[in-house]
Amino acid sequence: MFSLSSNLTAQRTLTGGHYLPAPSSDSSERRNGLSLNLRTLIGLAPMLGHRLDDRQSVANGQASALALRFARESERPLPARTRIRDFFVAPLDILPYRREGRLQFQLLELNGTGIGGITNMPGPLVEDILESIAEIGTLCDGAAPLVVVASSGREVAADIKPSRLLHEKLLFVDRIAGALERRFGDCEILSLDQLTANGGWLDGSRPAVLLGYSRELVECSDVAGGVPRLYGRDIAAVVNDRFLYNLQTAYGALSSRAFLAANSCYAAGADKAEAYRHVNSYGARNGFDGISDPIRFDVCRDAESLLETVLARLSRGEQLVMKPSGTGHGDGIEFFFGGEDKDLVASRISRSIGVVSERYGRGAGYPYTVTEYLDAEMIGRPDHPLRDSKFELRVVVYRKGRMLHAIPSIAKVAPEKWDPAHPTRGALINNVSASIRGGKTSGADHVLPLCRRETLETLGLDDNVLLELCRWATAYVAHVLAETRAELEMR
């Protein structure tokens, strides 16, 4: 999955309390981005007390030449006035569906640097993303910067469900720490568990990279003058859009001038309404008519308006999906197909708010977004083991230098077959983490590599359509960044 090699590439020597870089090597592991420094493993070993999810079979199934074609032909420059520190990587989840028999695509969510599944992709593209992430160690400010990398998982203290892809965050930590070490000659690597056990004391004289779970990080942090702080120490950079959003929700507005937020468009990465607003304001669609009509959505900031909105739209004969902000794993999402009475609607809204509050903290989830339910495409190949299961597409947009690139990464397949007479949550939520919660052994059971001819045939797609979708994705992200930059400059 990833290499923890003892050769000169990965090894560092502990001398006088400092980690010294070993001579470089041309190892295939480093070129593919899947090598960890021994320092990182030692620093974060206490967090790795559980089974991890191996996606090597997915990555091996990708056709590298096809992936590189998508990346090359979807290339687009960052918009004017956008800095390279404003964007690193964002996976777009996109729903394929049919309207009047015609294949269409609609953005489900933007996501961000909290990406899970980077190791689904071919090695050379993983390396491109990690090289971009490493720049955070160079771009963040301060004489001894503290960089915080947040992971989903462990949302409920009494019912711990750790991240099965935590090793991917170690790759992020390792690259950022390496850049800080080259810059300052020193870097400390910490886990939040370790820090909390030591009473929250941080040595402010040393650059550091810290990894922790998002909810626990929020509980140990605050915001002062727009600057995020961990146990009273200013944070120079934060890597995880959802953590940034929830931190701002809990403690007040963050200042983009005061620290490095990776990505600057983190609100759109965590709040689906923000992502949809940017879709609707991007009228040109980059010439791709497969993108759906403007998304009809409502934003609800309390339980009362949420109930009123759902009831009003159901009364007009609509089918709906209700989504909270700042959550993961499909938590809090509810579907309404018509015919539900007021009491049932109220009960399901209450259930959603309760689940989100328990897992993400009181008041989390707002604003909720209510939008039209669209009937996702299903796998129709008769001999396929996932036949009659709905799926969605993940397209990863990342920055290399000042250029944006996109590749179709995976199809995320629901863990249960679709039966319109008996719709179940497991047949509607195409979420890999939620599927693992359901008892499957691996997230790879619900993932198909998109840069593969066999997968495209199985899904009824062709690479020309996917190329148009990738071009739209880079253009959309550029549009989001341009609008975000304009809004920040007006403050």
matplotlib code that plots the C-alpha trace (Angstrom):
import matplotlib.pyplot as plt

x = [0.0, 2.7, 6.4, 8.1, 11.5, 14.7, 16.8, 18.4, 15.3, 13.1, 15.7, 16.8, 19.4, 18.7, 21.6, 21.6, 17.8, 17.6, 16.5, 19.0, 18.0, 19.5, 21.0, 18.3, 17.5, 15.7, 13.4, 10.1, 8.3, 9.4, 8.6, 5.1, 4.5, 4.1, 7.1, 7.0, 9.9, 10.7, 10.4, 6.7, 5.9, 7.5, 5.9, 2.4, 2.5, 0.1, -2.7, -2.4, -3.9, -6.6, -7.0, -6.3, -8.0, -5.8, -6.7, -3.7, -6.0, -7.9, -4.8, -3.3, -6.5, -6.1, -4.6, -1.9, -1.7, -5.5, -5.2, -2.3, -4.4, -7.2, -4.8, -3.0, -6.1, -8.1, -5.3, -6.3, -4.4, -5.3, -7.5, -5.9, -5.0, -5.3, -2.1, -0.7, -1.3, -5.1, -5.6, -4.0, -6.5, -10.3, -12.2, -15.6, -18.4, -20.7, -24.0, -24.8, -28.5, -30.9, -33.5, -35.8, -33.5, -30.4, -27.3, -26.7, -24.3, -24.8, -22.3, -23.0, -20.2, -16.8, -14.9, -11.3, -7.9, -9.6, -9.7, -9.8, -8.8, -5.7, -4.2, -7.0, -5.0, -2.0, 1.3, 2.6, -0.5, -0.3, 3.2, 2.0, -0.6, 2.0, 4.5, 1.8, 0.9, 4.6, 4.5, 2.5, 5.7, 7.3, 4.4, 3.2, 4.4, 6.2, 9.6, 8.4, 5.2, 2.6, 0.8, -2.3, -3.5, -7.0, -8.6, -12.2, -13.0, -13.6, -16.6, -18.3, -16.1, -18.2, -18.3, -14.9, -14.8, -11.2, -10.3, -9.4, -7.3, -5.3, -2.1, -2.9, -2.8, 0.6, 1.8, 0.6, 2.3, 5.5, 5.8, 4.9, 7.4, 10.1, 9.6, 9.7, 12.9, 14.6, 13.5, 14.3, 16.7, 14.3, 10.7, 8.7, 5.9, 3.0, -0.3, -3.1, -3.4, 0.2, -0.2, -3.3, -1.7, 1.1, -1.3, -1.4, 2.1, 3.6, 7.2, 6.7, 10.4, 10.2, 8.4, 5.8, 3.3, 0.4, -2.1, -5.5, -9.1, -11.3, -13.8, -11.2, -9.1, -12.1, -12.5, -8.9, -8.8, -10.1, -9.9, -8.4, -8.4, -9.2, -6.2, -6.9, -5.1, -4.4, -3.9, -3.1, -0.5, -1.2, -1.6, 0.2, -1.6, -4.6, -5.1, -8.7, -11.7, -14.3, -12.2, -11.7, -15.4, -16.4, -13.7, -15.2, -18.7, -17.7, -15.4, -16.0, -14.7, -11.2, -8.9, -7.4, -4.5, -3.6, -2.8, -2.7, -6.0, -5.6, -7.9, -9.0, -12.4, -12.9, -16.5, -17.5, -15.6, -17.7, -21.0, -22.9, -25.0, -21.9, -20.7, -24.1, -24.1, -20.9, -22.3, -25.3, -23.1, -20.9, -23.3, -20.7, -20.3, -17.1, -19.1, -20.2, -24.0, -23.9, -24.0, -27.5, -29.6, -29.1, -29.4, -32.6, -31.7, -32.8, -30.6, -32.1, -30.4, -32.6, -34.9, -38.1, -37.2, -35.9, -39.3, -41.2, -39.0, -39.2, -43.0, -43.5, -41.5, -43.1, -46.5, -45.5, -44.8, -41.0, -38.7, -36.0, -32.6, -31.6, -27.9, -26.1, -22.9, -19.5, -20.1, -18.8, -19.7, -23.2, -24.1, -27.4, -28.5, -32.2, -34.3, -38.0, -39.9, -43.4, -46.3, -44.5, -46.8, -45.7, -45.0, -42.7, -40.9, -40.4, -39.1, -36.6, -35.3, -35.0, -33.0, -30.7, -30.0, -29.5, -26.9, -25.0, -25.0, -23.7, -20.9, -19.8, -20.9, -23.9, -25.1, -23.1, -24.7, -26.2, -26.9, -28.7, -29.2, -32.4, -32.3, -34.1, -33.5, -32.1, -32.3, -28.7, -27.5, -27.1, -24.7, -26.7, -24.2, -25.9, -22.8, -21.4, -21.4, -22.6, -25.4, -28.5, -26.4, -26.4, -23.1, -21.5, -18.3, -15.3, -13.2, -10.1, -8.9, -5.4, -2.8, 0.6, 2.5, 0.0, -2.1, -5.2, -5.6, -8.4, -8.6, -11.6, -10.6, -13.3, -16.9, -18.3, -20.9, -23.7, -23.4, -27.0, -28.9, -31.6, -35.3, -37.6, -40.4, -38.3, -35.7, -33.0, -30.3, -27.7, -28.9, -28.9, -25.6, -22.6, -20.2, -17.2, -16.8, -20.5, -20.2, -17.4, -19.5, -22.1, -19.8, -17.9, -14.2, -12.8, -13.8, -12.3, -15.4, -17.4, -14.9, -14.3, -11.2, -12.5, -9.3, -10.0, -11.8, -13.6, -15.1, -16.3, -18.0, -19.6, -20.9, -22.0, -19.6, -16.9, -13.7, -14.7, -17.6, -15.3, -12.8, -15.5, -16.5, -12.8, -12.5, -15.7, -14.3, -11.1, -13.1, -15.5, -12.8, -11.1, -14.5, -14.9, -11.4, -12.0, -15.3, -13.7, -10.8, -13.2, -15.2, -12.1, -10.8, -14.1, -13.9]
y = [0.0, 2.4, 1.7, 2.2, 1.4, 1.2, 2.3, 5.7, 7.3, 6.8, 6.6, 9.5, 9.5, 10.9, 13.0, 15.4, 15.6, 16.6, 14.6, 14.9, 14.2, 11.1, 11.2, 11.1, 8.0, 7.1, 4.5, 3.7, 4.1, 7.8, 8.5, 7.0, 9.1, 6.0, 6.2, 7.4, 8.7, 6.7, 9.8, 10.1, 6.5, 6.9, 10.2, 9.0, 5.3, 5.8, 6.7, 3.5, 1.0, -0.3, -1.9, 0.2, 0.0, -1.2, 0.4, -1.0, -3.2, -0.1, 1.8, -1.2, -1.3, 2.2, 2.7, 5.2, 6.3, 7.0, 8.9, 11.0, 11.8, 13.1, 15.1, 16.6, 17.5, 19.0, 21.4, 24.9, 27.8, 29.2, 32.3, 35.8, 37.0, 33.5, 32.4, 28.9, 28.8, 29.2, 25.7, 22.2, 19.4, 18.8, 15.7, 16.4, 13.9, 13.9, 12.1, 10.6, 10.4, 10.6, 13.2, 12.4, 9.6, 11.8, 11.3, 14.2, 15.0, 17.0, 18.0, 16.4, 18.0, 19.6, 18.1, 19.4, 18.6, 16.2, 13.9, 10.2, 7.8, 9.5, 6.0, 5.0, 6.8, 5.9, 6.5, 9.3, 11.4, 10.7, 12.1, 15.2, 15.8, 15.2, 17.6, 20.2, 19.4, 19.6, 23.3, 24.1, 23.7, 26.3, 28.7, 29.0, 31.9, 32.2, 31.6, 28.2, 27.3, 24.9, 23.0, 21.0, 18.1, 16.9, 13.6, 12.4, 9.6, 9.2, 11.5, 9.8, 9.4, 6.5, 4.7, 5.2, 4.6, 5.5, 6.5, 3.5, 5.7, 7.4, 6.3, 8.7, 11.6, 10.3, 10.9, 14.5, 15.0, 13.5, 15.7, 18.9, 18.0, 17.3, 20.8, 22.4, 20.5, 21.6, 25.2, 25.4, 22.4, 20.9, 19.7, 18.0, 15.5, 15.1, 13.4, 15.2, 12.2, 12.6, 16.3, 16.0, 13.3, 15.8, 18.5, 20.3, 21.8, 22.8, 23.9, 27.1, 27.3, 24.4, 24.0, 21.2, 19.2, 17.7, 15.1, 14.7, 13.8, 16.8, 16.8, 16.4, 19.2, 21.5, 20.8, 21.7, 24.8, 28.3, 31.4, 34.7, 37.7, 35.4, 33.2, 29.5, 28.3, 24.9, 24.9, 28.6, 28.3, 30.0, 27.7, 28.7, 26.3, 24.0, 21.0, 19.9, 21.9, 20.4, 21.1, 24.7, 25.1, 23.5, 25.6, 28.8, 27.6, 27.0, 30.0, 32.7, 34.0, 33.1, 35.6, 34.4, 36.9, 35.5, 31.8, 29.4, 27.7, 24.8, 25.4, 29.0, 27.8, 25.6, 26.8, 25.4, 22.2, 21.7, 23.4, 21.9, 25.0, 27.1, 24.5, 24.7, 28.4, 28.4, 25.8, 28.1, 31.2, 29.4, 29.8, 29.0, 25.4, 25.3, 24.3, 21.0, 20.5, 17.3, 19.4, 19.6, 22.7, 25.1, 23.2, 24.1, 24.2, 25.8, 26.7, 26.1, 27.4, 25.9, 22.9, 25.0, 26.3, 22.8, 21.2, 24.0, 23.7, 20.0, 19.9, 22.8, 21.1, 17.7, 19.3, 20.3, 16.7, 16.9, 14.1, 15.5, 14.9, 16.8, 17.3, 18.8, 20.9, 20.0, 16.2, 13.0, 9.3, 10.3, 11.2, 13.1, 12.7, 11.9, 11.1, 11.9, 10.3, 11.8, 10.5, 11.1, 12.8, 15.8, 13.6, 11.3, 14.2, 15.8, 12.5, 12.0, 15.6, 15.2, 12.0, 13.7, 16.6, 14.2, 12.0, 15.1, 16.7, 13.4, 12.9, 16.5, 18.5, 20.6, 22.9, 21.1, 20.4, 23.9, 25.2, 22.2, 22.1, 20.7, 19.8, 17.7, 13.9, 12.6, 8.9, 7.9, 5.6, 1.9, -0.8, -2.8, -5.4, -8.7, -10.6, -7.9, -8.6, -5.0, -5.2, -3.0, -0.8, 2.9, 4.8, 8.2, 9.4, 11.0, 13.4, 14.7, 18.3, 19.1, 21.8, 21.3, 24.6, 27.2, 24.7, 22.8, 19.2, 16.7, 12.9, 10.6, 8.6, 6.1, 5.1, 4.8, 2.1, 1.7, -1.3, -2.5, -3.1, -0.6, -1.7, 1.2, -0.5, -0.8, 2.0, 1.6, 3.9, 1.4, 1.6, 5.4, 6.4, 5.9, 6.6, 4.3, 5.0, 4.4, 1.1, -0.1, 0.8, -1.6, -4.5, -5.0, -5.9, -3.2, 0.1, -1.4, -3.6, -0.5, 1.2, 0.8, 2.4, 5.0, 5.1, 1.7, 0.6, -2.3, 0.0, 2.5, -0.3, -1.5, 1.9, 2.8, 5.7, 6.6, 8.4, 11.4, 12.1, 11.8, 14.1, 16.7, 16.2, 16.7, 19.9, 21.1, 20.2, 22.2, 25.1, 24.9, 24.9, 27.9, 29.6, 28.8, 30.1, 33.3, 34.0, 33.2, 35.5, 38.3, 37.8, 37.8, 41.0, 42.8, 42.1]
z = [0.0, 1.0, 1.7, 5.0, 3.6, 5.5, 2.5, 2.2, 0.7, 3.7, 6.5, 8.5, 11.3, 14.7, 15.8, 18.7, 18.6, 15.0, 12.0, 9.2, 5.5, 4.0, 0.4, -2.2, -4.2, -7.4, -5.7, -7.4, -4.1, -3.8, -7.4, -6.9, -3.7, -1.5, 0.7, 4.3, 6.3, 9.4, 11.5, 10.5, 11.4, 14.8, 15.5, 14.6, 15.5, 18.5, 16.1, 14.1, 16.4, 14.0, 10.6, 7.5, 4.1, 1.3, -2.1, -4.0, -6.1, -7.2, -8.0, -9.9, -12.0, -13.3, -16.8, -16.2, -19.8, -19.8, -16.5, -17.8, -20.9, -18.8, -16.6, -19.6, -21.7, -18.8, -17.9, -17.0, -15.4, -12.0, -12.4, -12.2, -8.7, -7.3, -5.5, -5.5, -1.7, -2.4, -3.8, -3.5, -4.2, -4.3, -5.3, -6.9, -6.3, -9.4, -9.9, -13.3, -14.0, -16.9, -17.7, -20.6, -21.5, -21.8, -19.6, -17.4, -14.5, -11.4, -8.7, -5.4, -3.4, -3.8, -0.9, -0.3, 1.2, 3.6, 0.6, 1.4, -1.4, -2.8, -3.0, -5.5, -8.2, -10.3, -8.5, -10.7, -10.1, -6.3, -6.5, -8.3, -5.5, -2.7, -4.3, -4.2, -0.6, 0.4, -0.7, 2.4, 4.4, 2.3, 1.9, 5.5, 7.6, 10.9, 12.5, 13.8, 12.0, 13.3, 10.6, 11.5, 9.3, 10.2, 9.5, 9.7, 12.1, 15.8, 15.6, 18.6, 21.7, 23.1, 19.7, 18.1, 14.4, 13.3, 9.8, 7.6, 5.4, 8.1, 6.4, 3.5, 6.0, 7.1, 3.5, 3.8, 7.1, 5.8, 2.8, 4.8, 7.5, 4.9, 3.5, 6.9, 7.8, 4.6, 5.3, 9.1, 9.7, 12.2, 12.4, 15.1, 14.3, 16.7, 17.1, 18.9, 21.3, 22.3, 22.8, 24.9, 27.1, 27.7, 28.9, 25.6, 26.0, 22.6, 22.2, 20.2, 19.3, 16.9, 13.5, 13.8, 11.9, 14.0, 12.9, 14.7, 14.2, 13.2, 16.0, 18.7, 17.1, 17.2, 20.9, 21.6, 19.4, 19.3, 17.1, 18.2, 15.8, 12.9, 13.7, 14.5, 17.7, 19.2, 22.9, 22.7, 20.0, 16.7, 13.7, 10.6, 8.2, 8.3, 5.9, 5.8, 4.5, 6.8, 9.9, 8.8, 8.3, 11.6, 13.4, 12.0, 12.9, 16.5, 17.2, 14.6, 11.4, 10.1, 8.4, 5.2, 5.6, 9.1, 8.1, 5.2, 4.7, 2.3, 0.4, 0.4, -0.9, 2.1, 2.7, -0.7, 0.2, 3.3, 2.7, -0.2, -0.7, -1.3, -3.9, -5.6, -5.6, -7.5, -10.0, -10.7, -11.2, -13.7, -16.6, -19.4, -18.2, -20.2, -23.3, -21.7, -22.1, -20.1, -16.9, -15.5, -15.3, -12.4, -9.1, -7.2, -3.6, -0.3, 2.6, 6.1, 9.2, 11.9, 12.4, 12.0, 8.5, 7.6, 8.4, 6.6, 3.5, 3.2, 3.7, 1.2, -1.6, -0.9, -1.3, -4.8, -5.7, -5.5, -4.3, -2.1, -0.4, 2.8, 3.5, 6.5, 6.2, 7.6, 7.9, 6.3, 5.9, 4.7, 8.2, 8.5, 4.9, 4.6, 1.5, 0.9, -1.9, -1.3, 0.7, 4.1, 6.6, 8.7, 11.8, 9.8, 8.2, 11.5, 13.0, 10.3, 10.5, 14.2, 13.7, 11.3, 13.7, 16.5, 14.6, 13.4, 16.9, 18.5, 16.0, 15.2, 18.2, 19.2, 16.5, 13.8, 10.4, 9.8, 7.3, 5.9, 2.1, 0.6, -3.1, -5.7, -5.5, -8.8, -9.7, -10.1, -12.8, -11.9, -13.0, -15.6, -16.8, -16.1, -15.0, -12.7, -9.0, -8.3, -10.8, -9.9, -7.5, -7.9, -8.4, -8.5, -9.9, -8.2, -10.3, -8.5, -9.4, -8.3, -8.8, -10.3, -10.4, -11.5, -13.6, -12.6, -13.7, -13.3, -13.5, -13.1, -10.1, -9.1, -9.3, -5.8, -5.7, -3.1, -0.9, -1.4, -4.6, -5.6, -5.3, -6.0, -4.2, -1.0, -1.0, 1.6, 2.9, 1.9, -1.7, -1.7, 0.0, -2.3, 0.5, 0.9, 4.7, 5.3, 3.3, 5.6, 8.6, 7.2, 7.8, 4.5, 4.8, 2.6, 0.9, -2.3, -2.4, -3.4, -5.7, -9.4, -11.1, -13.6, -15.7, -17.1, -20.3, -18.6, -15.9, -18.6, -20.4, -17.2, -16.4, -19.9, -20.2, -22.7, -22.3, -24.4, -22.1, -19.1, -20.7, -21.1, -17.5, -16.4, -18.4, -16.8, -13.4, -13.7, -15.2, -12.3, -9.6, -11.3, -11.2, -7.5, -6.8, -8.7, -6.9, -3.5, -4.2, -5.2, -2.0, 0.2, -1.4, -0.7, 3.1]

ax = plt.figure().add_subplot(projection="3d")
ax.plot(x, y, z, "-o")
ax.set_aspect("equal")
plt.show()
